[in-house]
């Protein structure tokens, strides 16, 4: 097929930015009716932010040579090679020019029969940016070792990844340390926390007053704080406290079961260094607190369970693992008096023969994002687990089926502007959790998700670690890992148990 060569030449000279000095679009080619086979599979129709790092791809179809044209209006980038490696500045200039529109990935491949041109892959570019940073924990998919855990942060406009903390700074051959549950107040890092378990255990707390290590376990509570939720306007953190165990399946497709033997909800007053109960019911398994954006409502999950044989309590809980069905509740909160109202049922997942986890309210207060599986509260190994959403104005399910896959979707977070969702998924290989992002537009529509980009298209193929607990941030953590290690190496400050949260 003959193309209008003169038009192409003038367009390149007038508007193109060359990524490779020898890359030129072929003069003659045949047109394919299919898309190129690319890796990762950044599909036609996905929506991406204009401030994201380059979506580099590798071609996995027949071809002796490859030319890639990236086009947005009259702006063009051209590159030669089986893999793309776009220059970040040129990529971002092109994407910024395409806000509210699209960019096209146009592929030419040279075969024994000559050049062929594949159907363009169009990526929509949202007008709203994504938060500049995310953080996550990197962990091997093992169940018995604490070695080499780390919390890291990534600048989304580039491929720059930095260490926040690595447990090997404290761990020894004899004494291992688990680190988890990094969390931030209002997406900023001047108020943040993470836990260290086992060796040198404690909660590392960063506030405007500095850094300290605290022990949230008291004589009146079953454990230290576990899952945190920073209050958005006051100096409080809601925690679930949990006695947690794990068991393993020999035949079940879900490899591991993590269960709570007991759990409650507590409120930690940072200024007073006091902890008090929010929920303390022996027939309820409360977990995963989260605040509404105005801080006047606390959402959480809870499963009702009556133990039949207290002499064999732990064994009964393990045997009845499928009976634990978590609903979503909420309680009105007055931050001035530190009082909570009665629990109100938000989602009766049990009546659906389902179990709900990790409720997260959108920054505008309109939507509730959560996980839904067949049973239990730890869905990271449950292949039936998906993300779901409720419209809090209508209390009806809101369709976000585009973000899900046949494998696990689990821990999730909202961006600060409410336009992006970040979550983990095992869709790529079933064994490792990778990070996906999806656009959520002003009309409440969830768009096709895309994989967190890496410089090499084959990065995940050779990276034998999982990502979990992803969180958005509007600024990076500036405290060094060595500073954190110095505080963790010190003794923890004890907190004081006060009273029920609804007592004055």
C-alpha positions as CSV (number, residue, x, y, z in Angstrom):
1,X,0.0,0.0,0.0
2,X,1.4,3.4,-1.0
3,X,1.3,6.2,1.5
4,X,1.4,10.0,0.9
5,X,5.1,10.3,1.6
6,X,5.4,14.0,1.1
7,X,2.8,14.7,3.8
8,X,4.6,12.4,6.2
9,X,8.0,14.1,5.6
10,X,6.6,17.6,6.2
11,X,4.8,16.6,9.3
12,X,8.0,15.0,10.7
13,X,10.1,18.0,10.0
14,X,7.6,20.4,11.3
15,X,6.4,18.7,14.5
16,X,8.3,15.5,15.3
17,X,10.6,14.9,18.2
18,X,12.9,12.1,17.4
19,X,13.7,9.6,20.1
20,X,16.3,7.9,17.8
21,X,18.3,9.9,15.3
22,X,18.0,7.2,12.6
23,X,14.3,6.4,13.1
24,X,12.1,7.2,10.1
25,X,8.7,6.1,9.2
26,X,8.7,3.6,6.3
27,X,7.7,4.9,2.9
28,X,5.7,1.8,1.9
29,X,3.9,-0.8,4.0
30,X,0.9,-3.1,4.2
31,X,-1.8,-2.4,6.7
32,X,-2.6,-5.1,9.3
33,X,-6.1,-5.4,10.8
34,X,-4.9,-6.3,14.2
35,X,-3.1,-4.6,17.1
36,X,0.6,-5.3,17.7
37,X,1.4,-7.8,20.4
38,X,3.0,-5.7,23.1
39,X,4.3,-6.4,26.6
40,X,3.1,-5.3,29.1
41,X,-0.4,-5.3,27.6
42,X,-1.1,-1.6,27.7
43,X,-4.5,-2.0,26.0
44,X,-6.2,0.2,23.5
45,X,-8.6,2.4,25.4
46,X,-6.8,2.7,28.8
47,X,-6.8,6.1,30.4
48,X,-3.5,7.4,31.8
49,X,-2.4,10.6,33.6
50,X,-0.3,13.2,31.8
51,X,2.2,13.1,34.6
52,X,3.0,9.4,34.5
53,X,6.3,7.8,33.5
54,X,6.7,6.4,30.0
55,X,4.7,3.3,29.2
56,X,7.6,1.4,27.6
57,X,6.6,-1.7,25.6
58,X,8.3,-4.6,23.9
59,X,7.0,-6.2,20.7
60,X,6.3,-9.9,20.7
61,X,5.2,-10.6,17.2
62,X,7.2,-11.5,14.1
63,X,9.5,-8.8,12.8
64,X,13.1,-8.1,11.8
65,X,12.9,-4.4,12.6
66,X,10.4,-2.2,14.4
67,X,9.6,1.5,14.2
68,X,7.3,3.0,16.8
69,X,5.5,6.3,16.3
70,X,3.9,8.0,19.3
71,X,1.5,10.7,18.1
72,X,-0.5,13.4,19.9
73,X,-2.1,15.8,17.4
74,X,0.9,17.2,15.4
75,X,3.4,16.2,18.0
76,X,5.3,12.9,17.1
77,X,8.0,10.8,18.7
78,X,9.7,8.2,16.6
79,X,11.8,5.3,17.9
80,X,13.6,2.3,16.3
81,X,13.9,-1.0,18.1
82,X,12.0,-4.0,19.5
83,X,11.6,-2.2,22.8
84,X,10.7,1.5,23.4
85,X,12.6,3.6,25.9
86,X,11.1,7.1,25.6
87,X,13.0,10.1,27.0
88,X,11.0,11.2,30.0
89,X,11.0,15.0,29.2
90,X,9.8,14.3,25.6
91,X,7.2,11.8,26.7
92,X,5.8,14.3,29.3
93,X,5.7,17.2,26.9
94,X,3.8,15.0,24.4
95,X,1.3,13.8,27.1
96,X,0.8,17.3,28.4
97,X,-0.2,18.4,25.0
98,X,-2.8,15.6,24.8
99,X,-4.7,16.4,28.1
100,X,-8.4,15.5,27.6
101,X,-7.5,13.8,24.3
102,X,-5.4,10.8,23.3
103,X,-2.1,9.6,22.1
104,X,-1.6,6.9,19.5
105,X,1.0,4.1,19.6
106,X,1.6,3.3,15.9
107,X,3.8,0.3,15.1
108,X,5.6,-0.7,12.0
109,X,7.3,-4.1,11.6
110,X,9.6,-5.3,8.9
111,X,8.9,-8.9,7.8
112,X,10.1,-11.1,5.0
113,X,7.3,-9.6,2.9
114,X,8.2,-6.0,3.7
115,X,6.9,-3.4,6.2
116,X,3.5,-3.7,7.8
117,X,1.6,-1.2,9.9
118,X,-0.5,-2.4,12.8
119,X,-3.7,-0.8,14.0
120,X,-2.9,2.2,16.3
121,X,-3.3,1.7,20.0
122,X,-5.0,4.7,21.5
123,X,-4.4,5.8,25.1
124,X,-6.7,8.4,26.6
125,X,-5.0,11.1,28.6
126,X,-6.9,12.5,31.5
127,X,-7.0,16.2,32.3
128,X,-6.5,15.5,36.0
129,X,-3.0,14.6,37.3
130,X,-2.2,11.7,39.5
131,X,-0.5,12.2,42.9
132,X,3.3,12.6,42.3
133,X,4.3,9.7,44.7
134,X,3.2,6.3,45.9
135,X,4.6,4.0,48.5
136,X,4.3,0.3,49.0
137,X,5.8,-2.7,50.8
138,X,8.0,-5.1,48.8
139,X,7.9,-8.7,50.0
140,X,8.8,-12.1,48.8
141,X,5.7,-14.4,48.4
142,X,6.8,-16.5,51.4
143,X,4.9,-17.2,54.6
144,X,7.6,-18.1,57.0
145,X,10.4,-15.5,56.7
146,X,10.8,-11.9,57.7
147,X,14.1,-11.5,55.7
148,X,14.4,-8.5,53.3
149,X,11.2,-6.6,53.8
150,X,11.2,-3.0,52.7
151,X,8.9,0.0,52.4
152,X,9.7,2.1,49.3
153,X,8.4,5.2,47.5
154,X,8.2,5.8,43.8
155,X,8.0,9.1,41.9
156,X,5.3,8.4,39.3
157,X,6.5,10.9,36.7
158,X,9.8,9.0,36.5
159,X,11.2,5.6,37.4
160,X,12.9,6.8,40.5
161,X,12.4,4.5,43.5
162,X,13.8,5.1,46.9
163,X,13.9,3.2,50.2
164,X,11.8,4.5,53.1
165,X,12.9,1.7,55.4
166,X,14.4,-1.8,55.1
167,X,14.0,-4.3,58.0
168,X,17.5,-5.6,57.4
169,X,18.9,-2.4,59.0
170,X,17.7,-3.9,62.4
171,X,17.2,-7.6,61.8
172,X,19.9,-10.1,62.8
173,X,20.5,-13.7,62.0
174,X,18.7,-14.7,65.1
175,X,16.1,-12.0,65.4
176,X,13.9,-11.1,62.4
177,X,11.7,-8.0,62.1
178,X,8.5,-7.5,60.1
179,X,7.6,-4.0,59.0
180,X,4.1,-3.1,57.7
181,X,1.2,-0.7,57.7
182,X,2.8,2.5,56.5
183,X,0.2,5.2,56.6
184,X,-0.1,9.0,56.1
185,X,-2.3,11.8,57.3
186,X,-4.0,13.6,54.4
187,X,-1.5,12.2,51.9
188,X,1.4,14.1,53.5
189,X,4.5,12.6,55.1
190,X,5.0,15.1,57.9
191,X,2.5,12.9,59.8
192,X,3.1,9.2,59.1
193,X,3.6,5.9,60.8
194,X,4.6,2.3,60.3
195,X,4.9,-0.8,62.5
196,X,7.8,-3.0,63.3
197,X,6.9,-6.5,64.6
198,X,9.0,-9.0,66.6
199,X,12.6,-7.8,67.1
200,X,12.8,-4.2,68.3
201,X,9.0,-4.0,67.8
202,X,7.0,-0.9,68.1
203,X,5.1,1.8,66.1
204,X,7.3,4.5,64.5
205,X,5.3,7.7,64.6
206,X,6.2,10.9,62.8
207,X,4.3,14.1,63.7
208,X,4.9,17.8,63.6
209,X,6.6,17.3,66.9
210,X,9.2,14.9,65.6
211,X,9.8,11.1,65.5
212,X,9.1,8.7,68.3
213,X,8.7,5.0,68.8
214,X,5.6,3.9,70.8
215,X,4.2,0.7,72.2
216,X,0.5,0.7,71.6
217,X,-0.1,-2.5,73.6
218,X,-1.5,-2.0,77.1
219,X,-2.6,-4.3,79.9
220,X,-6.2,-3.7,78.8
221,X,-5.8,-4.4,75.1
222,X,-5.2,-7.6,73.2
223,X,-2.4,-6.2,71.0
224,X,-0.6,-3.2,69.7
225,X,-2.2,-1.2,66.9
226,X,-2.5,-3.0,63.6
227,X,-4.5,-1.4,60.8
228,X,-4.3,2.4,61.1
229,X,-6.5,5.3,60.0
230,X,-5.3,8.9,60.6
231,X,-8.1,11.3,61.5
232,X,-8.1,14.0,58.8
233,X,-8.5,17.1,61.1
234,X,-7.5,16.1,64.6
235,X,-4.5,14.3,66.3
236,X,-6.1,10.9,66.5
237,X,-5.4,7.5,64.9
238,X,-8.0,4.8,64.8
239,X,-6.6,1.3,64.9
240,X,-7.8,-2.2,64.8
241,X,-6.0,-4.4,67.4
242,X,-5.8,-8.0,66.4
243,X,-4.6,-11.4,67.6
244,X,-3.8,-12.9,64.2
245,X,-2.8,-16.4,63.1
246,X,-2.3,-18.1,59.7
247,X,-3.0,-21.6,58.4
248,X,-2.3,-23.2,55.1
249,X,-4.5,-25.2,52.6
250,X,-3.2,-28.3,51.0
251,X,-5.8,-28.6,48.3
252,X,-7.7,-25.2,48.3
253,X,-6.8,-22.9,45.4
254,X,-6.5,-20.1,48.0
255,X,-3.1,-20.9,49.4
256,X,-3.1,-19.3,52.8
257,X,-5.7,-18.2,55.4
258,X,-5.0,-15.3,57.7
259,X,-7.5,-15.1,60.5
260,X,-8.1,-13.0,63.6
261,X,-8.5,-14.9,66.9
262,X,-9.7,-11.7,68.5
263,X,-10.0,-8.1,67.4
264,X,-11.2,-4.7,68.6
265,X,-11.1,-1.1,67.6
266,X,-9.2,1.6,69.6
267,X,-8.6,5.3,69.3
268,X,-5.1,6.7,69.9
269,X,-4.9,10.3,71.1
270,X,-1.5,11.4,69.9
271,X,-1.2,14.5,72.1
272,X,-2.2,12.7,75.3
273,X,-0.5,9.5,74.4
274,X,-3.7,7.6,75.4
275,X,-5.5,4.8,73.8
276,X,-9.2,3.9,74.4
277,X,-11.8,1.4,73.0
278,X,-14.0,2.3,70.2
279,X,-15.5,-1.2,69.8
280,X,-14.9,-4.0,72.3
281,X,-17.4,-6.8,71.8
282,X,-16.3,-10.4,72.3
283,X,-18.9,-11.6,69.7
284,X,-17.6,-9.2,67.0
285,X,-14.4,-9.3,65.0
286,X,-13.8,-5.6,64.1
287,X,-11.1,-4.6,61.6
288,X,-10.0,-2.0,59.0
289,X,-11.1,1.4,60.3
290,X,-11.2,4.3,57.9
291,X,-12.5,7.9,58.3
292,X,-14.7,9.9,56.1
293,X,-12.9,13.0,54.6
294,X,-14.5,15.3,57.1
295,X,-13.5,13.1,60.0
296,X,-17.1,12.9,61.3
297,X,-17.7,9.2,60.5
298,X,-15.7,6.1,61.1
299,X,-16.2,3.2,58.7
300,X,-15.0,-0.3,59.6
301,X,-15.6,-4.0,59.0
302,X,-16.9,-6.6,61.5
303,X,-17.9,-10.2,61.5
304,X,-20.3,-11.6,64.1
305,X,-19.3,-15.0,65.5
306,X,-20.4,-17.0,68.5
307,X,-17.9,-19.5,69.7
308,X,-19.5,-22.9,70.5
309,X,-16.6,-24.6,72.3
310,X,-14.4,-22.1,74.3
311,X,-12.1,-24.9,75.4
312,X,-11.1,-25.4,71.7
313,X,-11.6,-21.8,70.7
314,X,-8.6,-21.4,68.4
315,X,-9.2,-24.7,66.6
316,X,-12.8,-23.9,66.1
317,X,-12.0,-20.5,64.6
318,X,-9.6,-22.2,62.2
319,X,-12.1,-24.9,61.3
320,X,-14.9,-22.4,60.7
321,X,-12.8,-20.1,58.5
322,X,-15.5,-19.9,55.8
323,X,-18.1,-18.8,58.4
324,X,-16.4,-15.5,58.9
325,X,-18.4,-13.0,56.8
326,X,-17.5,-9.4,57.4
327,X,-20.0,-6.5,57.0
328,X,-19.3,-2.8,56.7
329,X,-20.4,-0.5,59.5
330,X,-20.0,3.2,60.4
331,X,-20.2,5.3,63.5
332,X,-20.7,9.0,63.8
333,X,-17.9,10.8,65.6
334,X,-17.6,14.1,67.4
335,X,-13.9,15.0,67.4
336,X,-14.3,17.7,70.0
337,X,-15.8,15.4,72.6
338,X,-14.2,12.2,71.3
339,X,-17.6,10.5,71.4
340,X,-18.9,7.9,68.9
341,X,-22.5,7.2,68.0
342,X,-24.0,3.7,67.7
343,X,-22.9,1.4,64.9
344,X,-24.9,1.6,61.7
345,X,-24.9,-1.2,59.1
346,X,-23.7,0.1,55.7
347,X,-23.3,-3.1,53.7
348,X,-24.8,-6.5,54.7
349,X,-22.3,-8.6,52.9
350,X,-23.2,-11.7,54.9
351,X,-26.7,-11.7,53.5
352,X,-25.1,-11.9,50.1
353,X,-23.0,-14.8,51.3
354,X,-19.9,-12.5,50.9
355,X,-17.3,-10.9,53.1
356,X,-16.2,-7.2,52.8
357,X,-12.8,-5.8,53.5
358,X,-10.8,-2.5,53.4
359,X,-13.5,0.2,53.1
360,X,-12.1,3.4,51.6
361,X,-14.1,6.6,51.2
362,X,-13.5,8.8,48.1
363,X,-12.1,12.3,48.9
364,X,-15.4,13.9,48.0
365,X,-17.2,11.6,50.4
366,X,-19.5,10.2,47.6
367,X,-18.2,6.7,47.1
368,X,-17.1,3.8,49.3
369,X,-14.5,1.5,47.7
370,X,-14.0,-2.0,49.2
371,X,-13.0,-5.5,48.6
372,X,-15.5,-8.4,48.4
373,X,-14.8,-12.1,48.6
374,X,-16.4,-15.3,49.6
375,X,-15.2,-15.2,53.2
376,X,-12.6,-13.9,55.7
377,X,-10.9,-10.6,56.0
378,X,-7.5,-11.3,54.3
379,X,-8.3,-11.6,50.6
380,X,-4.8,-11.1,49.2
381,X,-4.7,-14.9,48.4
382,X,-8.4,-15.3,47.6
383,X,-8.8,-15.6,43.8
384,X,-12.4,-14.7,44.0
385,X,-11.7,-11.3,45.6
386,X,-12.6,-8.2,43.5
387,X,-13.1,-4.5,44.1
388,X,-16.6,-3.1,44.5
389,X,-18.1,0.3,45.2
390,X,-21.2,1.8,46.8
391,X,-22.6,5.2,46.0
392,X,-23.1,6.6,49.5
393,X,-25.9,9.0,48.3
394,X,-28.1,6.1,47.0
395,X,-26.5,3.3,49.0
396,X,-26.6,1.2,45.8
397,X,-23.7,-0.7,44.2
398,X,-21.8,1.3,41.6
399,X,-20.4,-0.6,38.6
400,X,-16.5,-0.7,38.5
401,X,-16.2,-4.1,36.9
402,X,-13.6,-2.8,34.4
403,X,-10.9,-2.7,37.2
404,X,-11.3,-6.4,38.1
405,X,-9.8,-9.6,36.6
406,X,-10.3,-13.3,37.1
407,X,-7.5,-13.3,39.7
408,X,-7.1,-11.4,43.0
409,X,-7.7,-7.7,43.4
410,X,-7.0,-6.5,46.9
411,X,-5.6,-3.6,48.8
412,X,-6.7,-0.3,47.3
413,X,-6.4,3.5,47.7
414,X,-7.8,6.8,46.3
415,X,-5.7,9.6,45.0
416,X,-6.0,12.9,46.7
417,X,-8.2,14.4,44.0
418,X,-10.4,11.2,43.8
419,X,-9.7,10.7,40.1
420,X,-7.4,7.7,40.4
421,X,-7.5,4.3,42.1
422,X,-4.4,2.3,43.1
423,X,-4.6,-1.4,43.9
424,X,-2.8,-4.7,43.9
425,X,-3.7,-7.5,41.5
426,X,-2.4,-11.0,40.7
427,X,-3.8,-10.9,37.2
428,X,-0.4,-11.1,35.5
429,X,0.8,-14.5,36.7
430,X,-1.3,-15.6,39.7
431,X,1.7,-15.6,42.0
432,X,2.8,-12.0,42.5
433,X,0.9,-8.9,43.3
434,X,1.6,-6.0,41.0
435,X,0.3,-2.4,41.1
436,X,-2.5,-1.2,38.9
437,X,-4.0,2.2,38.5
438,X,-7.4,3.1,37.1
439,X,-9.0,6.5,36.2
440,X,-12.3,7.4,37.9
441,X,-14.0,10.3,36.1
442,X,-16.3,13.0,37.2
443,X,-19.3,11.0,36.0
444,X,-18.4,8.2,38.3
445,X,-17.1,5.8,35.6
446,X,-14.2,3.5,36.2
447,X,-11.9,3.2,33.2
448,X,-9.6,0.3,32.1
449,X,-6.6,0.0,34.5
450,X,-2.9,0.0,33.6
451,X,0.1,-1.5,35.2
452,X,2.6,0.7,37.0
453,X,5.2,1.4,34.3
454,X,8.9,0.4,34.6
455,X,11.8,1.4,32.4
456,X,12.2,-2.1,31.1
457,X,9.1,-3.7,29.6
458,X,10.3,-7.0,31.1
459,X,10.9,-5.8,34.6
460,X,8.1,-7.8,36.2
461,X,9.0,-11.0,34.4
462,X,12.3,-11.2,36.4
463,X,11.2,-9.5,39.6
464,X,10.3,-12.2,42.1
465,X,8.7,-9.9,44.7
466,X,5.2,-8.7,45.5
467,X,3.9,-5.2,46.0
468,X,1.4,-4.6,48.8
469,X,-0.2,-1.9,50.8
470,X,0.1,0.8,48.1
471,X,-0.7,4.4,49.2
472,X,-0.8,7.7,47.4
473,X,1.4,10.6,48.6
474,X,1.6,14.2,47.6
475,X,5.2,14.5,48.8
476,X,8.1,12.1,49.5
477,X,9.3,10.9,52.8
478,X,12.5,12.8,53.6
479,X,13.6,11.0,56.7
480,X,16.4,8.6,55.8
481,X,16.2,4.8,56.4
482,X,19.2,5.2,58.8
483,X,17.3,7.8,60.9
484,X,14.3,5.5,61.1
485,X,16.6,2.7,62.2
486,X,18.1,4.8,65.0
487,X,14.6,5.4,66.4
488,X,13.6,1.8,66.0
489,X,16.7,0.6,67.8
490,X,15.6,2.6,70.9
491,X,13.1,1.6,73.5
492,X,9.5,2.2,72.8
493,X,7.5,4.8,74.8
494,X,4.5,3.1,76.5
495,X,1.0,4.5,75.9
496,X,-1.7,4.9,78.6
497,X,-5.0,3.1,78.5
498,X,-7.8,5.5,79.2
499,X,-11.4,4.5,78.8
500,X,-14.2,3.7,76.4
501,X,-14.2,6.3,73.6
502,X,-17.8,7.2,74.4
503,X,-17.0,8.0,78.0
504,X,-16.1,11.6,78.9
